[in-house]
Amino acid sequence: MELKYVKLYLLCIPVGILTGIVTIPYHYLLGKASDLRHLLFNSEVNWWMHLLAIFLMWVMGLIIHYGVKKCRSISGSGIPQVEGAIYGRFQINRPFKALVLKFTGGLASIGMGLSLGREGPSVQMGAFVARIIGKWTHASVSEQRYLYTGGASAGLSSAFIAPLASSIFIVEELEKFDSVKIIITSLLASTIAGTMAGWAFPGNLYAPINTSYPSELSIVGITLAFILFSLLLSLVGKLFNNCLLYFQQKYSQIQMSVYLKVLSVVIVTYIIGYFFSDLIAGGEDFLLKQADTTAYTGILFLCGIILLKLLFTALSYSTGFPGGIFLPLLVIGGLTGKVFALILIRQGFLSAEHCGFFMAIGMAAAFTAVVRSPVTGIILLLEMTHKFELLIPMTIVVGITYFISDIAGVRPIYDQLYLRLLPKEKEDSNSRHTLSFEVNADSYMQGKKIEDIILPKDCKIENVVREGTHLPLHNTVTQPKDRVDISLPSCELEKLYRTFRNMANE
């Protein structure tokens, strides 16, 4: 193993540790905020206490708004921004400031009850930590890319205590690029952060869910049930994507002062919280209560709850306040599974004890329908629930859901959110961008004269740097560890990024 890789892998250790140190208190404080909300909504308090709470939430919302305005990179989930940083499209110049604002902004947004999840901010905070360590250690451009993947993976792992799924998410969704170094860096950091989170939050929230196989269904019956269930989840996934993007577009077009906008969102949040205190924020508590086989819920009522959660999540995300969509999406998928199970129970095909089976599978399949990362969805739910007997049925439903969603034209939500972040210059064919790559042994670029390296149209090598020295472009033969700067049209950056990484064997 080369010394530079040893350095890179060693750097992943502090990335994982520091990400855990940041995100574990974040998770803990969100739990305390949930306790305060339950105390407010489930206790008999004077009417003026409710008015005071609404006023304080409004002030918090305004502070969050101006924080996002001051540092736009912290808005929303943060996962598309991390993807852009890995590509080299976006630069994280002041990571400590962004880290503080993301931490406090996400804590306030989710703490006040907006239907957002903790995983997106955790991923981005991990990337901020990776950038801080990269700056401290003077990491190269190539090393910084790998540190971003390690930090992002560590953040997701600490949010769900799912190190393997977090590493797969990096490969399947963020990088969309298979590399041994990516897998090792993400696994190292995510295992450390996930282990720390496991120590801080022992036990398994999802252990009480009964996921036993419904043996009363025949092979034909379970096959038909899986197909219908996958179709339902694909429709829910398409509705989720469309609503999220529609609300995001319309919210920015509303001609209203920011004070009234924020107040409107706060009032909606408070009303929903008043009647369904477990449903606001991530909604995990509501889902776990529904997993109780002794709890009876009407089908129409639960359908209304799913629609309410979906629309509330779209509204919450449209504000641009820091917060992710993973957890609300998993809740919607789980509740959809409960509805499907209740229908089968009412028709006499299923007993009540098997609701949890469809709820757990529904969470993975809904994730797949929206995010379009099937392997991540399967492994994530297996790690969250520890119900490994679900592997085969979950894989079947997730596979069918992925296929149906593909036919229905459901595009990955993070890809669509990422495209909305791109500057207007992306459509300008004259705008150019520079990407830097490190030439590795046995790569296409290694051992070639610069003029002999064939690049895609409108791309050219601008600089070759060897041990800090700029080399002439004419007659220079590349060597391992050379840094090659390639100029390309901005509109082609995302398309050519992986091509150049393959050429450099980075």
Secondary structure, 3 states (H helix, E strand, C coil): CCHHHHHHHHHHHHHHHHHHHHHHHHHHHHHHHHHHHHHHHCCCCCHHHHHHHHHHHHHHHHHHHHHHHHCHHHCCCCHHHHHHHHHCCCCCCCHHHHHHHHHHHHHHHHHCCCCCECHHHHHHHHHHHHHHHHHHCCCCHHHHHHHHHHHHHHHHHHHHCCHHHHHHHHHHHHHCCCCHHHHHHHHHHHHHHHHHHHHHCCCCCCCCCCCCCCCCCCHHHHHHHHHHHHHHHHHHHHHHHHHHHHHHHHHHHCCCCHHHHHHHHHHHHHHHHHHCCCCCCCCHHHHHHHCCCCCCCCHHHHHHHHHHHHHHHHHHHHCCCCCECHHHHHHHHHHHHHHHHHHHHHCCCCCHHHHHHHHHHHHHHHHHHHHCCHHHHHHHHHHHHCCHHHHHHHHHHHHHHHHHHHHCCCCCHHHHHHHHHCCHHHHCCCCEEEEEEECCCCCCCCCCEHHHCCCCCCCEEEEEEECCEEECCCCCECCCCCEEEEEEEHHHHHHHHHHHHHHHCC
